[in-house]
Amino acid sequence: MIDDVAAVPPVINRIATRAAEIGFDASCDPRTGSMLRTLAANRPGGRLLELGTGPGVSTAWLLDGMDSTATLTSVELETPLVEIAREFLGDDHRLTLINADGSDALRDLATSQFDLLFADTWPGKYWDLEEALALVAPGGLYVIDDMLPQPNWPAGHGEKVDALLENLRNRSDFVITPMNWASGLVIAARR
């Protein structure tokens, strides 16, 4: 089987070029982006949450899959990255960009429900996991990436990954599928 990615949204190359200018190279890979686009397309009118906008690469993939009535709230702590995302994606009426700490945003969103939550930063993944999972609506999806060893992992990070995966596997409120694909994806569906 060939797992080439078809139809990369054109804005992604422009975002990646701009991000490289400020030394940022940790955006999601094209296979992860393609999966995010597919999952977003499966949620017509859906409410999506992204923790860790970065410069907007994964955000662009999500937007590319969303229909005109879906909405995406995307949270990023680093102001220069939010500025890049806003520069290239800020005119999209479906997108709300929040420049804030992910943990603070999770607390602020505590009464919300989302059909898809993509956690691509530490808050909502390695800490504040319960707060993030509480935001996933029944039948909704919780998606994480970078579960396979990465060259930029700090010492001891593998143990954090193992603990997170064990936590998710032992839950009765979510059904999970870990994938040894792309950067290492996990898709969890709330029962």
C-alpha positions as a Markdown table, in Angstrom:
| # | Residue | x | y | z |
|---|---|---|---|---|
| 1 | Met | 0.0 | 0.0 | 0.0 |
| 2 | Ile | 1.2 | 3.5 | -0.8 |
| 3 | Asp | 0.6 | 6.1 | 1.9 |
| 4 | Asp | 1.3 | 9.2 | -0.1 |
| 5 | Val | -0.6 | 12.3 | 1.0 |
| 6 | Ala | -2.9 | 13.7 | -1.7 |
| 7 | Ala | -3.7 | 17.4 | -2.1 |
| 8 | Val | -1.6 | 19.1 | 0.5 |
| 9 | Pro | -3.3 | 22.5 | 1.2 |
| 10 | Pro | -1.2 | 25.1 | -0.6 |
| 11 | Val | -1.1 | 27.4 | 2.4 |
| 12 | Ile | 1.0 | 24.9 | 4.3 |
| 13 | Asn | 4.1 | 25.5 | 2.3 |
| 14 | Arg | 3.8 | 29.2 | 3.0 |
| 15 | Ile | 3.3 | 28.6 | 6.7 |
| 16 | Ala | 6.3 | 26.2 | 6.9 |
| 17 | Thr | 8.5 | 28.7 | 5.1 |
| 18 | Arg | 7.5 | 31.5 | 7.4 |
| 19 | Ala | 7.9 | 29.3 | 10.5 |
| 20 | Ala | 11.4 | 28.3 | 9.3 |
| 21 | Glu | 12.4 | 31.9 | 9.2 |
| 22 | Ile | 11.9 | 32.1 | 13.0 |
| 23 | Gly | 13.6 | 28.7 | 13.6 |
| 24 | Phe | 10.4 | 26.6 | 14.2 |
| 25 | Asp | 10.4 | 23.1 | 12.6 |
| 26 | Ala | 8.2 | 21.0 | 14.8 |
| 27 | Ser | 4.9 | 21.1 | 12.8 |
| 28 | Cys | 3.0 | 18.0 | 12.2 |
| 29 | Asp | 4.0 | 15.8 | 9.3 |
| 30 | Pro | 1.9 | 15.5 | 6.2 |
| 31 | Arg | 0.5 | 12.0 | 7.1 |
| 32 | Thr | -0.7 | 13.3 | 10.5 |
| 33 | Gly | -2.1 | 16.3 | 8.8 |
| 34 | Ser | -3.9 | 14.2 | 6.2 |
| 35 | Met | -5.4 | 12.1 | 9.0 |
| 36 | Leu | -6.6 | 15.2 | 10.9 |
| 37 | Arg | -8.2 | 16.5 | 7.7 |
| 38 | Thr | -10.1 | 13.2 | 7.3 |
| 39 | Leu | -11.2 | 13.2 | 10.9 |
| 40 | Ala | -12.4 | 16.8 | 10.6 |
| 41 | Ala | -14.3 | 16.0 | 7.5 |
| 42 | Asn | -16.2 | 13.3 | 9.4 |
| 43 | Arg | -17.6 | 15.9 | 11.8 |
| 44 | Pro | -20.0 | 18.1 | 9.7 |
| 45 | Gly | -20.9 | 21.1 | 11.8 |
| 46 | Gly | -18.5 | 19.9 | 14.4 |
| 47 | Arg | -16.8 | 21.8 | 17.2 |
| 48 | Leu | -13.0 | 21.1 | 17.1 |
| 49 | Leu | -10.3 | 22.1 | 19.6 |
| 50 | Glu | -6.6 | 22.1 | 18.9 |
| 51 | Leu | -4.1 | 22.5 | 21.8 |
| 52 | Gly | -0.8 | 23.6 | 20.3 |
| 53 | Thr | -1.4 | 25.6 | 17.1 |
| 54 | Gly | 2.2 | 26.1 | 16.4 |
| 55 | Pro | 2.5 | 28.3 | 13.3 |
| 56 | Gly | -0.8 | 26.8 | 12.0 |
| 57 | Val | 0.2 | 23.7 | 9.9 |
| 58 | Ser | -2.1 | 21.3 | 11.7 |
| 59 | Thr | -4.7 | 24.0 | 11.9 |
| 60 | Ala | -4.6 | 24.4 | 8.1 |
| 61 | Trp | -5.1 | 20.6 | 7.7 |
| 62 | Leu | -8.1 | 20.7 | 10.1 |
| 63 | Leu | -9.7 | 23.6 | 8.4 |
| 64 | Asp | -9.2 | 21.9 | 5.0 |
| 65 | Gly | -11.3 | 19.0 | 6.2 |
| 66 | Met | -14.0 | 21.0 | 7.9 |
| 67 | Asp | -17.3 | 22.0 | 6.3 |
| 68 | Ser | -18.6 | 25.6 | 6.4 |
| 69 | Thr | -20.5 | 25.2 | 9.6 |
| 70 | Ala | -17.8 | 23.5 | 11.7 |
| 71 | Thr | -15.7 | 25.6 | 14.1 |
| 72 | Leu | -12.2 | 25.3 | 15.3 |
| 73 | Thr | -10.7 | 26.8 | 18.5 |
| 74 | Ser | -6.9 | 26.6 | 18.5 |
| 75 | Val | -4.7 | 27.5 | 21.4 |
| 76 | Glu | -1.0 | 28.4 | 21.3 |
| 77 | Leu | 1.2 | 29.9 | 24.0 |
| 78 | Glu | 4.0 | 31.3 | 21.8 |
| 79 | Thr | 3.0 | 34.7 | 20.4 |
| 80 | Pro | 5.3 | 34.6 | 17.4 |
| 81 | Leu | 3.7 | 31.3 | 16.3 |
| 82 | Val | 0.1 | 32.7 | 16.8 |
| 83 | Glu | 1.1 | 35.6 | 14.7 |
| 84 | Ile | 2.1 | 33.3 | 11.8 |
| 85 | Ala | -1.1 | 31.3 | 12.1 |
| 86 | Arg | -3.1 | 34.6 | 12.2 |
| 87 | Glu | -1.2 | 35.9 | 9.1 |
| 88 | Phe | -2.1 | 32.9 | 7.0 |
| 89 | Leu | -5.4 | 31.6 | 8.5 |
| 90 | Gly | -6.8 | 34.5 | 10.5 |
| 91 | Asp | -9.4 | 35.4 | 7.8 |
| 92 | Asp | -11.2 | 32.1 | 8.1 |
| 93 | His | -14.5 | 32.7 | 9.9 |
| 94 | Arg | -14.5 | 29.1 | 11.3 |
| 95 | Leu | -11.3 | 29.7 | 13.3 |
| 96 | Thr | -10.8 | 31.2 | 16.7 |
| 97 | Leu | -7.1 | 31.6 | 17.7 |
| 98 | Ile | -6.3 | 31.9 | 21.3 |
| 99 | Asn | -2.9 | 33.1 | 22.5 |
| 100 | Ala | -2.8 | 31.5 | 25.9 |
| 101 | Asp | -1.3 | 28.7 | 28.0 |
| 102 | Gly | -3.0 | 25.4 | 27.2 |
| 103 | Ser | -3.7 | 24.7 | 30.9 |
| 104 | Asp | -5.4 | 28.1 | 31.3 |
| 105 | Ala | -7.4 | 27.5 | 28.2 |
| 106 | Leu | -8.6 | 24.1 | 29.4 |
| 107 | Arg | -9.9 | 25.7 | 32.6 |
| 108 | Asp | -11.6 | 28.5 | 30.6 |
| 109 | Leu | -13.2 | 26.0 | 28.3 |
| 110 | Ala | -14.3 | 23.6 | 31.1 |
| 111 | Thr | -18.0 | 23.9 | 30.3 |
| 112 | Ser | -17.5 | 23.3 | 26.6 |
| 113 | Gln | -17.8 | 20.1 | 24.6 |
| 114 | Phe | -15.9 | 19.3 | 21.4 |
| 115 | Asp | -16.4 | 16.6 | 18.7 |
| 116 | Leu | -12.7 | 16.4 | 18.1 |
| 117 | Leu | -9.8 | 17.5 | 20.3 |
| 118 | Phe | -6.3 | 17.4 | 18.9 |
| 119 | Ala | -3.7 | 17.7 | 21.7 |
| 120 | Asp | -0.3 | 18.6 | 20.2 |
| 121 | Thr | 1.3 | 20.2 | 23.3 |
| 122 | Trp | 2.0 | 19.2 | 26.8 |
| 123 | Pro | -1.2 | 20.6 | 28.4 |
| 124 | Gly | -4.0 | 18.2 | 27.5 |
| 125 | Lys | -1.6 | 15.4 | 26.9 |
| 126 | Tyr | 1.1 | 15.1 | 29.6 |
| 127 | Trp | -0.7 | 17.2 | 32.2 |
| 128 | Asp | -4.3 | 18.3 | 32.5 |
| 129 | Leu | -5.3 | 15.1 | 30.7 |
| 130 | Glu | -8.5 | 14.7 | 32.7 |
| 131 | Glu | -9.5 | 18.3 | 31.9 |
| 132 | Ala | -8.9 | 17.7 | 28.2 |
| 133 | Leu | -10.8 | 14.4 | 28.1 |
| 134 | Ala | -13.7 | 16.0 | 29.9 |
| 135 | Leu | -14.2 | 18.3 | 27.0 |
| 136 | Val | -14.7 | 15.5 | 24.5 |
| 137 | Ala | -18.4 | 15.0 | 23.7 |
| 138 | Pro | -19.9 | 11.5 | 23.7 |
| 139 | Gly | -18.9 | 9.9 | 20.4 |
| 140 | Gly | -16.1 | 12.6 | 20.1 |
| 141 | Leu | -12.5 | 11.9 | 19.3 |
| 142 | Tyr | -9.3 | 12.7 | 21.3 |
| 143 | Val | -6.3 | 12.6 | 19.0 |
| 144 | Ile | -2.6 | 12.9 | 19.9 |
| 145 | Asp | 0.6 | 12.5 | 17.9 |
| 146 | Asp | 4.4 | 12.2 | 18.5 |
| 147 | Met | 4.0 | 8.9 | 20.4 |
| 148 | Leu | 6.9 | 7.3 | 18.5 |
| 149 | Pro | 10.5 | 8.3 | 19.6 |
| 150 | Gln | 11.4 | 11.7 | 18.2 |
| 151 | Pro | 15.0 | 13.1 | 18.0 |
| 152 | Asn | 13.9 | 16.2 | 19.9 |
| 153 | Trp | 12.5 | 14.3 | 22.9 |
| 154 | Pro | 14.1 | 15.5 | 26.2 |
| 155 | Ala | 15.7 | 12.8 | 28.5 |
| 156 | Gly | 13.1 | 10.7 | 30.2 |
| 157 | His | 10.3 | 11.6 | 27.8 |
| 158 | Gly | 9.8 | 8.0 | 26.7 |
| 159 | Glu | 8.5 | 7.2 | 30.2 |
| 160 | Lys | 6.0 | 10.0 | 30.0 |
| 161 | Val | 4.7 | 8.6 | 26.7 |
| 162 | Asp | 4.5 | 5.1 | 28.1 |
| 163 | Ala | 2.5 | 6.4 | 31.2 |
| 164 | Leu | 0.1 | 8.3 | 29.0 |
| 165 | Leu | -0.5 | 5.4 | 26.7 |
| 166 | Glu | -1.1 | 3.1 | 29.7 |
| 167 | Asn | -3.6 | 5.6 | 31.2 |
| 168 | Leu | -5.5 | 5.7 | 27.9 |
| 169 | Arg | -5.5 | 1.9 | 27.5 |
| 170 | Asn | -6.9 | 1.4 | 31.0 |
| 171 | Arg | -9.8 | 3.8 | 30.6 |
| 172 | Ser | -13.4 | 2.5 | 30.3 |
| 173 | Asp | -14.8 | 5.8 | 29.0 |
| 174 | Phe | -12.6 | 5.8 | 25.8 |
| 175 | Val | -11.8 | 3.2 | 23.2 |
| 176 | Ile | -8.3 | 3.8 | 21.8 |
| 177 | Thr | -6.3 | 2.9 | 18.7 |
| 178 | Pro | -2.6 | 3.5 | 18.9 |
| 179 | Met | -0.9 | 3.6 | 15.5 |
| 180 | Asn | 2.7 | 2.9 | 14.6 |
| 181 | Trp | 2.3 | 5.3 | 11.7 |
| 182 | Ala | 3.4 | 8.9 | 10.9 |
| 183 | Ser | 4.9 | 10.3 | 14.2 |
| 184 | Gly | 2.9 | 7.8 | 16.2 |
| 185 | Leu | -0.8 | 8.7 | 16.4 |
| 186 | Val | -3.5 | 7.7 | 18.9 |
| 187 | Ile | -7.1 | 8.1 | 18.2 |
| 188 | Ala | -9.5 | 7.7 | 21.2 |
| 189 | Ala | -13.3 | 7.7 | 20.9 |
| 190 | Arg | -15.5 | 8.6 | 23.9 |
| 191 | Arg | -18.0 | 5.9 | 24.6 |
